[in-house]
């Protein structure tokens, strides 16, 4: 039933343990079963709306809302970049903490972080 598919798609939100990439790909999968006109602009518009509504990170949402000519791939690329940057920053923080606890110099271990 198309109404059920539309409802499931429109209710999709990024879950607590849900990576942004998983959320985006699930939205892309769900919209394919909806009753929207298959004309690219309507499906694309609905994808962006659901992503903006369902994304957990408010700062990413705000950034997306400031974008001009927003389309799904642009939003997905931006979101993945933010998620990757945050993961790298967390890795750096973790590594820095370990190094500091061990009494070694942070500068000496930065090379190890990116290798």
Protein Blocks (a to p, Z undefined) as FASTA:
>chain_A
ZZlmmmmmmmpccdfklcfklmmmmmmmmmmmpcbdfbfklmmmmmmmmmmmmpmblmlm
mmmmmpghiafklmmmmmmmmmmmmmmmmmmmmmmmmmmmnopafklmmmmmmZZ
